[in-house]
Amino acid sequence: MSGPMDGIRVVEVGVWVAGPSAGGILADWGAQVVKIEPHGGDPYRWVFAQGRAPDGGPIHNAAFEMDNRGKRSLAVDVTSEDGLAIAMRLISDADVFVTNMRTRALEQWGLDHDTLCARFPRVRDRGAGP
């Protein structure tokens, strides 16, 4: 999809609604959005699940699918060394980092505002603040 964010790469570390819906809007506007989900997936995947497809396919959750439309996603345990390395590799190529995780958790993982801006000048504060 093309739009005003065409060519912009976004990495999202968000769960439930607020962070993922922001990422969904950026995808609507043409950004390439990669969602990093916690090990086991975003817990919102399992809320309002509406069973399985007749062929035994995956669980469908319309609310989750709406907030996560147009994204690629992967489950990564950012609390592990290997998982954090994967997240950092994705962020190193990003223009934008979107999150709605608590500041304390982000600091523990090394994914907080100050750490990411210092390590990846390309992902700079554009006025939103931490």
DSSP file (Angstrom, degrees, kcal/mol; ACC not computed):
  #  RESIDUE AA STRUCTURE BP1 BP2  ACC     N-H-->O    O-->H-N    N-H-->O    O-->H-N    TCO  KAPPA ALPHA  PHI   PSI    X-CA   Y-CA   Z-CA
    1    1 A M              0   0    0      0, 0.0     2,-0.3     0, 0.0    28,-0.0   0.000 360.0 360.0 360.0 139.1    0.0    0.0    0.0
    2    2 A S        +     0   0    0      4,-0.1    28,-0.2     5,-0.0    29,-0.1  -0.716 360.0 121.7-106.1 161.0    1.3    3.5   -0.8
    3    3 A G  S >  S-     0   0    0     -2,-0.3     3,-1.9    27,-0.2    26,-0.1  -0.969  75.3 -49.0 172.2-168.9    0.7    6.6    1.1
    4    4 A P  T 3  S+     0   0    0      0, 0.0    26,-0.2     0, 0.0    25,-0.1   0.687 132.9  48.7 -64.6 -18.0    2.4    9.5    3.0
    5    5 A M  T >  S+     0   0    0     24,-2.7     3,-2.4    21,-0.2    27,-0.3   0.230  78.5 142.8-103.9  12.7    4.5    7.0    5.0
    6    6 A D  T <  S+     0   0    0     -3,-1.9    25,-0.2    23,-0.4     3,-0.1  -0.305  71.8  18.1 -55.9 129.7    5.6    5.0    2.0
    7    7 A G  T 3  S+     0   0    0     23,-0.7     2,-0.4     1,-0.3    -1,-0.3   0.334  94.3 124.6  89.5  -6.5    9.2    3.8    2.5
    8    8 A I    <   -     0   0    0     -3,-2.4    24,-2.7    22,-0.1     2,-0.5  -0.733  51.7-146.1 -88.8 132.8    9.2    4.4    6.2
    9    9 A R  E     -a   32   0A   0     -2,-0.4    86,-3.0    22,-0.2    87,-1.9  -0.872  16.7-171.6-103.3 129.1   10.2    1.4    8.4
   10   10 A V  E     -ab  33  96A   0     22,-3.1    24,-2.6    -2,-0.5     2,-0.5  -0.954  12.5-162.7-122.0 134.6    8.5    1.0   11.7
   11   11 A V  E     -ab  34  97A   0     85,-2.4    87,-2.6    -2,-0.4     2,-0.5  -0.982  14.4-164.2-113.4 129.2    9.2   -1.4   14.5
   12   12 A E  E     -ab  35  98A   0     22,-2.9    24,-3.4    -2,-0.5     2,-0.5  -0.951  19.3-179.5-116.5 129.0    6.4   -1.8   17.1
   13   13 A V  E     + b   0  99A   0     85,-2.7    87,-0.9    -2,-0.5    88,-0.6  -0.847  43.7 126.6-119.5  89.8    6.8   -3.4   20.5
   14   14 A G        -     0   0    0     -2,-0.5     2,-0.3    22,-0.3    -2,-0.1  -0.988  38.4-162.0-148.4 152.8    3.2   -3.0   21.7
   15   15 A V     >  +     0   0    0     -2,-0.3     4,-0.5    22,-0.1     2,-0.3  -0.872  58.2   8.1-132.5 166.5    0.4   -5.1   23.1
   16   16 A W  T  4 S-     0   0    0     -2,-0.3    51,-0.1     1,-0.2    -2,-0.1  -0.490 110.7 -43.3  64.3-118.1   -3.3   -4.8   23.6
   17   17 A V  T  > S+     0   0    0     -2,-0.3     4,-3.0     3,-0.1     5,-0.3   0.865 116.4  58.4-116.8 -54.3   -4.8   -1.7   21.8
   18   18 A A  H  > S+     0   0    0      1,-0.2     4,-1.7     2,-0.2     5,-0.1   0.905 112.6  36.0 -58.3 -55.1   -3.0    1.7   22.0
   19   19 A G  H  X S+     0   0    0     -4,-0.5     4,-2.2     1,-0.2    -1,-0.2   0.952 120.1  48.3 -63.8 -50.0    0.4    0.8   20.5
   20   20 A P  H  > S+     0   0    0      0, 0.0     4,-2.3     0, 0.0    -2,-0.2   0.863 109.0  52.9 -61.0 -35.7   -0.9   -1.7   18.0
   21   21 A S  H  X S+     0   0    0     -4,-3.0     4,-1.9     2,-0.2    -2,-0.2   0.885 108.2  51.1 -69.2 -34.5   -3.6    0.7   16.7
   22   22 A A  H  X S+     0   0    0     -4,-1.7     4,-2.1    -5,-0.3    -1,-0.2   0.926 111.2  48.5 -63.6 -43.5   -1.0    3.4   16.1
   23   23 A G  H  X S+     0   0    0     -4,-2.2     4,-2.2     1,-0.2    -2,-0.2   0.874 108.4  54.7 -62.5 -37.2    1.1    0.9   14.2
   24   24 A G  H  X S+     0   0    0     -4,-2.3     4,-2.2    43,-0.5    -1,-0.2   0.888 107.5  49.3 -63.3 -40.2   -2.0   -0.1   12.2
   25   25 A I  H  X S+     0   0    0     -4,-1.9     4,-1.8     2,-0.2    -2,-0.2   0.917 109.5  51.5 -65.6 -42.7   -2.6    3.5   11.2
   26   26 A L  H  <>S+     0   0    0     -4,-2.1     5,-2.5     1,-0.2    -2,-0.2   0.890 110.0  49.9 -61.3 -38.4    1.0    3.9   10.1
   27   27 A A  H ><5S+     0   0    0     -4,-2.2     3,-1.8     1,-0.2    -1,-0.2   0.902 106.9  54.7 -65.1 -40.5    0.6    0.7    8.0
   28   28 A D  H 3<5S+     0   0    0     -4,-2.2    -1,-0.2     1,-0.3    -2,-0.2   0.865 105.8  53.7 -57.4 -35.6   -2.6    2.2    6.5
   29   29 A W  T 3<5S-     0   0    0     -4,-1.8   -24,-2.7    -5,-0.1   -23,-0.4   0.378 131.1 -93.5 -84.4   3.9   -0.5    5.2    5.5
   30   30 A G  T < 5S+     0   0    0     -3,-1.8   -23,-0.7     1,-0.3    -3,-0.2   0.391  76.4 141.3 105.5  -3.4    2.0    3.0    3.7
   31   31 A A      < -     0   0    0     -5,-2.5     2,-0.8   -25,-0.2    -1,-0.3  -0.367  55.8-120.7 -69.4 151.0    4.7    2.3    6.3
   32   32 A Q  E     -a    9   0A   0    -24,-2.7   -22,-3.1   -27,-0.3     2,-0.5  -0.860  38.1-166.5 -89.2 112.0    6.3   -1.1    6.5
   33   33 A V  E     -ac  10  71A   0     -2,-0.8    39,-2.5    37,-0.5     2,-0.5  -0.893  15.3-170.0-111.0 127.6    5.5   -2.1   10.1
   34   34 A V  E     -ac  11  72A   0    -24,-2.6   -22,-2.9    -2,-0.5     2,-0.6  -0.973  12.2-154.5-113.3 120.8    7.0   -5.1   11.9
   35   35 A K  E     -ac  12  73A   0     37,-3.4    39,-2.1    -2,-0.5     2,-0.7  -0.843   1.3-154.9 -96.7 123.5    5.4   -6.0   15.2
   36   36 A I  E     - c   0  74A   0    -24,-3.4   -22,-0.3    -2,-0.6    39,-0.2  -0.889  18.3-165.8 -97.0 112.6    7.6   -7.7   17.8
   37   37 A E  E     - c   0  75A   0     37,-3.0    39,-2.9    -2,-0.7     3,-0.1  -0.652  24.9-100.2 -96.2 153.9    5.2   -9.7   20.0
   38   38 A P    >   -     0   0    0      0, 0.0     3,-3.3     0, 0.0    39,-0.2  -0.280  57.5 -74.6 -65.4 159.0    6.2  -11.2   23.4
   39   39 A H  T 3  S+     0   0    0     37,-0.4    37,-0.0     1,-0.3    36,-0.0  -0.364 129.9  27.6 -53.2 125.2    7.0  -14.9   23.5
   40   40 A G  T 3  S-     0   0    0     -3,-0.1    -1,-0.3    -2,-0.1    35,-0.0   0.305 125.3 -90.5  97.1  -7.7    3.6  -16.6   23.2
   41   41 A G    <   -     0   0    0     -3,-3.3    -5,-0.0    35,-0.1    34,-0.0  -0.013  62.3 -41.6  92.4 163.3    2.1  -13.6   21.2
   42   42 A D    >   -     0   0    0      1,-0.2     3,-2.3   -28,-0.1     4,-0.3  -0.469  53.8-132.8 -61.3 126.8    0.3  -10.5   22.1
   43   43 A P  G >  S+     0   0    0      0, 0.0     3,-1.3     0, 0.0     4,-0.4   0.757 102.8  70.4 -58.8 -22.5   -2.2  -11.4   24.8
   44   44 A Y  G >  S+     0   0    0      1,-0.3     3,-0.8     2,-0.2    20,-0.2   0.719  81.4  75.0 -67.4 -19.5   -4.9   -9.5   22.9
   45   45 A R  G <  S+     0   0    0     -3,-2.3    -1,-0.3     1,-0.2    19,-0.1   0.840  98.5  45.0 -56.6 -32.6   -4.8  -12.3   20.3
   46   46 A W  G X  S+     0   0    0     -3,-1.3     3,-0.8    -4,-0.3     2,-0.4   0.519  91.0  95.2 -97.3  -6.9   -6.7  -14.5   22.7
   47   47 A V  T <  S+     0   0    0     -3,-0.8    17,-0.3    -4,-0.4    16,-0.1  -0.701 100.0   4.5 -85.1 136.6   -9.4  -12.0   23.9
   48   48 A F  T 3  S+     0   0    0     -2,-0.4    14,-0.3     1,-0.2    -1,-0.2   0.697  86.6 174.0  63.7  21.1  -12.6  -12.2   22.0
   49   49 A A    <   -     0   0    0     -3,-0.8    12,-0.2    12,-0.1    -1,-0.2  -0.342  22.7-153.3 -59.1 139.2  -11.4  -15.2   20.0
   50   50 A Q        -     0   0    0     10,-2.7    -1,-0.1     1,-0.4    11,-0.1  -0.185  39.4-100.3-113.5  40.2  -14.2  -16.5   17.9
   51   51 A G        -     0   0    0      9,-0.1     9,-1.2     2,-0.0    -1,-0.4  -0.304  55.5 -47.3  82.2-163.5  -13.2  -20.2   17.6
   52   52 A R  B     -D   59   0B   0      7,-0.2     7,-0.2    -3,-0.1     5,-0.0  -0.772  55.9 -99.3-111.5 155.3  -11.6  -21.9   14.7
   53   53 A A    >   -     0   0    0      5,-0.6     3,-2.7    -2,-0.3    -1,-0.1  -0.294  43.8-102.7 -63.8 157.3  -12.3  -21.8   11.0
   54   54 A P  T 3  S+     0   0    0      0, 0.0    -1,-0.1     0, 0.0    -2,-0.0   0.789 124.3  56.0 -54.9 -28.2  -14.3  -24.8    9.7
   55   55 A D  T 3  S-     0   0    0      1,-0.0    -2,-0.1     0, 0.0     0, 0.0   0.355 125.6-101.9 -86.5   8.5  -11.1  -26.3    8.3
   56   56 A G  S <  S+     0   0    0     -3,-2.7     3,-0.1     1,-0.1    -1,-0.0   0.624  73.8 151.1  83.2  13.3   -9.5  -26.2   11.8
   57   57 A G        -     0   0    0      1,-0.2    -4,-0.2    -4,-0.1     3,-0.1   0.201  49.7 -49.1 -66.9-168.4   -7.5  -23.1   10.9
   58   58 A P        -     0   0    0      0, 0.0    -5,-0.6     0, 0.0    -1,-0.2  -0.110  63.5 -90.4 -68.1 161.0   -6.3  -20.4   13.3
   59   59 A I  B     -D   52   0B   0     -7,-0.2     2,-0.5    -3,-0.1    -7,-0.2  -0.452  41.0-139.8 -65.9 140.2   -8.4  -18.6   15.9
   60   60 A H        +     0   0    0     -9,-1.2   -10,-2.7    -2,-0.1     2,-0.4  -0.911  23.7 175.3-109.0 133.0  -10.0  -15.4   14.5
   61   61 A N     >  -     0   0    0     -2,-0.5     4,-2.7   -12,-0.2     5,-0.2  -0.875  11.6-166.7-136.3  99.0  -10.1  -12.2   16.6
   62   62 A A  H  > S+     0   0    0     -2,-0.4     4,-2.0   -14,-0.3     5,-0.1   0.855  87.7  52.2 -59.4 -38.8  -11.6   -9.3   14.6
   63   63 A A  H  > S+     0   0    0      2,-0.2     4,-1.8     1,-0.2    -1,-0.2   0.925 112.7  44.7 -65.3 -43.9  -10.5   -6.7   17.2
   64   64 A F  H  > S+     0   0    0    -17,-0.3     4,-1.4   -20,-0.2    -2,-0.2   0.928 112.9  51.3 -64.1 -44.8   -6.9   -7.9   17.2
   65   65 A E  H  < S+     0   0    0     -4,-2.7    -1,-0.2     1,-0.2    -2,-0.2   0.850 107.3  54.0 -63.6 -34.0   -6.8   -8.2   13.4
   66   66 A M  H >< S+     0   0    0     -4,-2.0     3,-0.9    -5,-0.2    -1,-0.2   0.936 111.4  43.6 -64.8 -46.6   -8.1   -4.6   13.0
   67   67 A D  H 3< S+     0   0    0     -4,-1.8   -43,-0.5     1,-0.2    -1,-0.2   0.691 120.4  42.4 -72.8 -17.7   -5.4   -3.1   15.2
   68   68 A N  T >< S+     0   0    0     -4,-1.4     3,-1.2    -5,-0.1    -1,-0.2   0.137  81.2 139.1-117.5  19.5   -2.7   -5.2   13.6
   69   69 A R  T <   +     0   0    0     -3,-0.9   -42,-0.2     1,-0.2   -41,-0.1  -0.304  68.2  16.5 -63.5 145.2   -3.7   -5.0    9.9
   70   70 A G  T 3  S+     0   0    0      1,-0.2   -37,-0.5   -43,-0.1     2,-0.3   0.581 100.5 116.8  74.1  10.5   -1.0   -4.5    7.3
   71   71 A K  E <   -c   33   0A   0     -3,-1.2     2,-0.4   -39,-0.1    -1,-0.2  -0.690  58.6-137.4-109.2 160.4    1.9   -5.6    9.6
   72   72 A R  E     -c   34   0A   0    -39,-2.5   -37,-3.4    -2,-0.3     2,-0.3  -0.877  32.8-171.2-102.4 148.6    4.4   -8.4    9.7
   73   73 A S  E     -c   35   0A   0     -2,-0.4     2,-0.3   -39,-0.2   -37,-0.2  -0.981  18.1-178.8-143.0 156.3    4.9   -9.9   13.1
   74   74 A L  E     -c   36   0A   0    -39,-2.1   -37,-3.0    -2,-0.3     2,-0.6  -0.986  29.0-121.8-149.4 148.1    7.1  -12.2   15.0
   75   75 A A  E     +c   37   0A   0     -2,-0.3     2,-0.4   -39,-0.2   -36,-0.1  -0.812  38.1 171.6 -92.1 124.1    7.2  -13.5   18.6
   76   76 A V        -     0   0    0    -39,-2.9     2,-1.3    -2,-0.6   -37,-0.4  -0.999  35.2-134.8-136.1 133.6   10.5  -12.7   20.2
   77   77 A D    >   -     0   0    0     -2,-0.4     3,-1.9   -39,-0.2     6,-0.4  -0.735  22.5-176.0 -87.1  92.9   11.5  -13.1   23.9
   78   78 A V  T 3  S+     0   0    0     -2,-1.3    -1,-0.2     1,-0.3     6,-0.1   0.562  76.3  71.0 -71.1  -5.8   13.3   -9.8   24.4
   79   79 A T  T 3  S+     0   0    0      4,-0.1    -1,-0.3    -3,-0.1     2,-0.3   0.603  89.7  75.2 -82.2 -10.8   14.3  -10.8   27.9
   80   80 A S  S <> S-     0   0    0     -3,-1.9     4,-2.6     1,-0.1     5,-0.2  -0.687  89.1-121.7 -97.2 155.8   16.7  -13.3   26.3
   81   81 A E  H  > S+     0   0    0     -2,-0.3     4,-2.0     1,-0.2     5,-0.1   0.917 113.5  46.0 -60.6 -45.6   20.0  -12.3   24.8
   82   82 A D  H  > S+     0   0    0      2,-0.2     4,-1.8     1,-0.2    -1,-0.2   0.906 113.4  49.2 -66.1 -41.6   19.2  -13.8   21.4
   83   83 A G  H  > S+     0   0    0     -6,-0.4     4,-2.2     1,-0.2    -5,-0.2   0.908 110.8  49.3 -64.9 -42.3   15.7  -12.3   21.4
   84   84 A L  H  X S+     0   0    0     -4,-2.6     4,-2.8    -7,-0.4    -1,-0.2   0.878 108.0  55.1 -65.0 -36.5   17.0   -8.8   22.3
   85   85 A A  H  X S+     0   0    0     -4,-2.0     4,-2.1    -5,-0.2    -1,-0.2   0.895 107.7  49.7 -62.6 -39.3   19.6   -9.1   19.5
   86   86 A I  H  X S+     0   0    0     -4,-1.8     4,-2.1     2,-0.2    -2,-0.2   0.936 111.9  47.9 -63.5 -46.1   16.8   -9.8   17.0
   87   87 A A  H  X S+     0   0    0     -4,-2.2     4,-2.6     1,-0.2    -2,-0.2   0.926 111.7  49.8 -60.9 -45.2   14.9   -6.8   18.2
   88   88 A M  H  X S+     0   0    0     -4,-2.8     4,-2.1     1,-0.2    -1,-0.2   0.870 108.2  53.5 -63.9 -36.4   17.9   -4.6   18.1
   89   89 A R  H  X S+     0   0    0     -4,-2.1     4,-0.7     2,-0.2    -1,-0.2   0.920 111.3  45.7 -64.2 -43.0   18.7   -5.7   14.5
   90   90 A L  H >< S+     0   0    0     -4,-2.1     3,-1.0     1,-0.2    -2,-0.2   0.923 113.6  48.9 -64.6 -44.0   15.2   -4.8   13.4
   91   91 A I  H >< S+     0   0    0     -4,-2.6     3,-1.6     1,-0.2    -1,-0.2   0.827  99.5  67.1 -66.7 -31.3   15.3   -1.5   15.2
   92   92 A S  H 3< S+     0   0    0     -4,-2.1    -1,-0.2     1,-0.3    -2,-0.2   0.776 106.6  41.3 -62.0 -24.8   18.7   -0.7   13.6
   93   93 A D  T << S+     0   0    0     -3,-1.0    -1,-0.3    -4,-0.7    -2,-0.2   0.362  98.9 105.1 -99.8   3.2   17.0   -0.5   10.2
   94   94 A A    <   -     0   0    0     -3,-1.6   -84,-0.2    -4,-0.2     3,-0.1  -0.475  52.2-163.2 -89.5 155.4   13.9    1.4   11.4
   95   95 A D  S    S+     0   0    0    -86,-3.0     2,-0.4     1,-0.3    29,-0.2   0.664  83.5  30.1 -96.5 -28.6   12.9    5.0   11.0
   96   96 A V  E     -b   10   0A   0    -87,-1.9   -85,-2.4    27,-0.1     2,-0.5  -0.986  61.1-159.1-137.5 140.8   10.3    4.8   13.8
   97   97 A F  E     -b   11   0A   0     -2,-0.4     2,-0.4   -87,-0.2   -85,-0.2  -0.990  14.7-170.1-119.9 122.6    9.9    2.9   17.0
   98   98 A V  E     +b   12   0A   0    -87,-2.6   -85,-2.7    -2,-0.5     2,-0.3  -0.937  15.3 155.8-114.9 132.2    6.4    2.6   18.4
   99   99 A T  E     -b   13   0A   0     -2,-0.4   -85,-0.2   -87,-0.2    -2,-0.0  -0.995  33.8-174.7-150.2 154.6    5.6    1.2   21.9
  100  100 A N        +     0   0    0    -87,-0.9   -86,-0.1    -2,-0.3     2,-0.1   0.044  52.4 125.3-130.9  21.9    3.1    1.3   24.6
  101  101 A M  S    S-     0   0    0    -88,-0.6    -2,-0.1     1,-0.1     2,-0.1  -0.432  72.6 -87.9 -78.4 157.2    5.0   -0.8   27.0
  102  102 A R     >  -     0   0    0      1,-0.1     4,-2.3    -2,-0.1     3,-0.3  -0.362  32.5-123.1 -66.1 143.6    5.8    0.5   30.5
  103  103 A T  H  > S+     0   0    0      1,-0.2     4,-2.6     2,-0.2     5,-0.2   0.879 109.8  55.9 -56.1 -42.4    8.9    2.6   30.8
  104  104 A R  H  > S+     0   0    0      1,-0.2     4,-2.1     2,-0.2    -1,-0.2   0.912 108.9  46.4 -60.2 -43.5   10.4    0.3   33.5
  105  105 A A  H  > S+     0   0    0     -3,-0.3     4,-1.9     2,-0.2    -1,-0.2   0.926 111.6  51.4 -64.3 -44.6   10.1   -2.8   31.3
  106  106 A L  H  X>S+     0   0    0     -4,-2.3     5,-2.9     1,-0.2     4,-1.0   0.901 110.0  50.1 -59.8 -40.6   11.6   -0.9   28.3
  107  107 A E  H ><5S+     0   0    0     -4,-2.6     3,-0.5     4,-0.2    -1,-0.2   0.905 108.4  52.3 -64.0 -41.5   14.5    0.1   30.5
  108  108 A Q  H 3<5S+     0   0    0     -4,-2.1    -1,-0.2     1,-0.2    -2,-0.2   0.858 114.7  42.4 -62.1 -35.0   15.1   -3.4   31.7
  109  109 A W  H 3<5S-     0   0    0     -4,-1.9    -1,-0.2    -5,-0.1    -2,-0.2   0.590 112.6-116.2 -87.7 -11.3   15.2   -4.6   28.1
  110  110 A G  T <<5S+     0   0    0     -4,-1.0    -3,-0.2    -3,-0.5    -4,-0.1   0.741  86.8 113.4  78.4  23.8   17.3   -1.8   26.8
  111  111 A L      < +     0   0    0     -5,-2.9    -4,-0.2    -6,-0.2    -5,-0.1   0.106  41.4 125.3-112.1  19.2   14.5   -0.6   24.6
  112  112 A D  S  > S-     0   0    0     -6,-0.7     4,-2.6    -5,-0.1     5,-0.3  -0.310  74.7-101.8 -78.3 165.1   13.8    2.7   26.3
  113  113 A H  H  > S+     0   0    0      1,-0.2     4,-2.5     2,-0.2     5,-0.2   0.909 117.5  44.7 -52.5 -55.3   13.8    6.1   24.6
  114  114 A D  H  > S+     0   0    0      1,-0.2     4,-2.0     2,-0.2    -1,-0.2   0.901 114.6  48.3 -63.6 -42.1   17.3    7.3   25.7
  115  115 A T  H  > S+     0   0    0      2,-0.2     4,-2.2     1,-0.2     5,-0.2   0.937 114.5  44.8 -64.2 -47.3   19.0    4.0   25.0
  116  116 A L  H  X S+     0   0    0     -4,-2.6     4,-3.0     1,-0.2     7,-0.3   0.906 113.1  49.9 -66.4 -41.2   17.5    3.6   21.5
  117  117 A C  H  < S+     0   0    0     -4,-2.5    -1,-0.2    -5,-0.3    -2,-0.2   0.872 113.4  46.8 -65.8 -35.8   18.1    7.2   20.5
  118  118 A A  H  < S+     0   0    0     -4,-2.0    -1,-0.2    -5,-0.2    -2,-0.2   0.892 119.6  39.1 -70.7 -39.3   21.8    7.0   21.6
  119  119 A R  H  < S+     0   0    0     -4,-2.2    -2,-0.2     1,-0.3    -3,-0.2   0.843 126.0  33.7 -80.3 -34.6   22.4    3.6   19.9
  120  120 A F    ><  -     0   0    0     -4,-3.0     3,-2.1    -5,-0.2    -1,-0.3  -0.782  61.9-176.6-126.7  86.2   20.4    4.3   16.7
  121  121 A P  T 3  S+     0   0    0      0, 0.0     3,-0.3     0, 0.0    -1,-0.1   0.758  82.5  67.2 -55.4 -25.0   20.5    8.0   15.7
  122  122 A R  T 3  S+     0   0    0      1,-0.3     2,-1.1   -30,-0.1    -5,-0.1   0.810  93.6  60.0 -65.7 -29.0   18.1    7.3   12.8
  123  123 A V  S <  S+     0   0    0     -3,-2.1    -1,-0.3    -7,-0.3    -3,-0.2  -0.587  82.9 160.7 -98.8  70.1   15.4    6.6   15.4
  124  124 A R        -     0   0    0     -2,-1.1     2,-0.3    -3,-0.3    -2,-0.0  -0.514  51.2 -89.7 -92.7 157.8   15.4   10.0   17.0
  125  125 A D        -     0   0    0     -2,-0.2    -1,-0.1     1,-0.1   -29,-0.0  -0.515  35.1-167.8 -62.0 123.6   12.8   11.7   19.0
  126  126 A R        -     0   0    0     -2,-0.3    -1,-0.1     3,-0.1    -2,-0.0   0.066  65.5 -70.9-105.1  22.7   10.6   13.6   16.6
  127  127 A G  S    S+     0   0    0      0, 0.0    -2,-0.1     0, 0.0    -3,-0.0   0.295 112.5 101.0 112.0 -10.5    8.9   15.6   19.2
  128  128 A A        -     0   0    0      1,-0.1    -3,-0.1     2,-0.0     0, 0.0   0.806  69.9-153.5 -79.0 -28.5    6.7   12.9   20.9
  129  129 A G              0   0    0      1,-0.2    -3,-0.1   -16,-0.0    -1,-0.1   0.007 360.0 360.0  77.8 171.2    9.1   12.5   23.9
  130  130 A P              0   0    0      0, 0.0    -1,-0.2     0, 0.0   -17,-0.1   0.494 360.0 360.0 -72.4 360.0    9.6    9.4   26.1
